[in-house]
Amino acid sequence: MRQKYDEFSFQTTNVAKKMHLFLSRSLAEYQVTPEQWTVLNIIEQKAPISQKQLAEFAEKDAPTINRIIDVLLRKKLVIRNTDAQDRRKTLLHLTTAGADLTELLRGKVEQACSKMFTGFSAMDLTKFAELLNRIEKNIE
């Protein structure tokens, strides 16, 4: 059985890398990484949002989120404002350019995911998500 677990582990890691690379290539013409896309998408949905909250939603550590935010600030896709109720905290919002790009990228991500999951029924995808959730729950 150990060999089977090794095969599952290897295959899962291998497929995850290929999926990440496929998405990276789908976003490359916009000079946005999948990680940057994730952050833009979360900010669009949750703004105004603190970097701490963003890190929790993205499941990334604070230094990683800080680096991504710095890049998005330089690209003028995100703005950082001081929280009116707690001046120690900054809140993130998308700029108009960031919102426009996020909307465009959403379509590109949908196309990429559609291609990745070609031939999967809705039931297949539901079952796949359930299995991944069970694995994640087992290792937390």
C-alpha positions in Angstrom: 0.0 0.0 0.0 2.9 2.3 0.7 3.9 2.3 -3.0 0.4 3.3 -3.9 0.5 6.3 -1.5 3.9 7.3 -3.0 2.4 7.2 -6.4 -0.6 9.3 -5.4 1.7 11.8 -3.6 4.0 12.0 -6.7 1.1 12.3 -9.1 -0.7 14.9 -7.1 2.5 17.0 -6.8 3.2 16.6 -10.5 -0.3 17.6 -11.6 -0.4 20.6 -9.2 2.9 21.9 -10.7 1.5 21.4 -14.3 -1.7 23.2 -13.4 0.2 26.1 -11.9 2.5 26.3 -15.0 -0.6 26.2 -17.3 -2.2 29.0 -15.4 1.0 31.0 -15.4 1.2 30.7 -19.1 -2.4 31.7 -19.5 -1.7 34.9 -17.5 1.8 35.7 -18.8 0.7 38.1 -21.5 -0.7 40.3 -18.7 2.5 40.1 -16.7 0.6 38.7 -13.7 1.4 35.5 -11.8 -1.2 33.1 -10.4 -0.3 34.4 -6.9 -0.9 38.0 -8.0 -4.1 37.0 -9.6 -5.2 35.3 -6.3 -4.5 38.5 -4.4 -6.3 40.7 -6.9 -9.3 38.5 -6.9 -9.5 38.4 -3.1 -9.1 42.2 -2.8 -11.8 42.7 -5.4 -14.2 40.4 -3.4 -13.3 41.6 0.1 -12.2 45.2 -0.2 -11.4 47.1 2.0 -9.2 44.4 3.4 -6.2 44.4 5.6 -3.0 42.6 4.7 -3.4 40.3 7.6 -6.9 39.3 6.5 -5.6 39.0 2.9 -2.9 36.6 4.1 -5.5 34.5 5.8 -7.8 34.3 2.8 -4.9 33.5 0.4 -3.4 31.0 2.9 0.1 32.7 2.6 2.4 34.1 5.2 2.8 37.8 5.8 6.2 38.3 4.1 4.9 36.6 0.9 1.7 38.8 0.9 3.9 41.9 1.5 6.0 41.1 -1.6 3.0 40.5 -3.8 1.3 43.7 -2.6 4.6 45.7 -3.2 4.6 44.4 -6.8 0.9 45.2 -7.3 1.4 48.7 -5.8 4.3 49.3 -8.3 2.0 48.2 -11.1 -0.6 50.7 -9.8 -3.2 47.9 -9.5 -3.7 48.3 -5.8 -3.8 51.2 -3.3 -3.2 51.1 0.4 -5.2 53.5 2.6 -5.0 54.0 6.4 -8.0 52.6 8.2 -10.1 55.5 9.5 -11.0 53.7 12.7 -7.5 52.2 13.4 -4.7 54.3 12.0 -2.2 51.5 12.7 -3.9 49.4 10.1 -3.8 49.8 6.3 -6.6 48.7 4.0 -6.2 47.5 0.4 -8.4 48.4 -2.5 -8.1 47.9 -6.3 -7.4 50.9 -8.5 -9.6 51.4 -11.5 -6.8 49.7 -13.6 -6.6 46.9 -11.0 -10.4 46.3 -11.2 -10.4 46.3 -15.0 -7.5 43.9 -15.1 -9.0 41.6 -12.5 -12.2 41.4 -14.6 -10.2 40.6 -17.7 -8.1 38.0 -15.9 -11.2 36.4 -14.5 -12.2 35.4 -18.0 -8.7 34.1 -18.8 -8.7 32.0 -15.6 -12.1 30.7 -16.5 -10.9 29.7 -19.9 -7.8 28.0 -18.4 -9.8 26.1 -15.9 -12.3 25.1 -18.5 -9.5 23.6 -20.6 -7.9 21.9 -17.6 -11.2 20.2 -16.6 -12.4 19.4 -20.2 -14.2 16.1 -20.1 -15.1 16.3 -16.4 -18.8 16.4 -15.5 -20.2 18.6 -12.8 -20.5 15.5 -10.6 -16.8 14.6 -11.3 -15.7 18.1 -10.2 -17.9 17.9 -7.1 -16.4 14.6 -6.2 -12.9 15.8 -6.9 -13.4 18.8 -4.6 -14.8 16.6 -1.9 -11.7 14.3 -2.1 -9.3 17.2 -2.0 -11.1 18.7 1.0 -10.9 15.3 2.8 -7.2 15.1 2.2 -6.7 18.7 3.4 -8.7 18.0 6.5 -6.7 14.9 7.3 -3.4 16.8 7.2 -4.4 19.9 9.1 
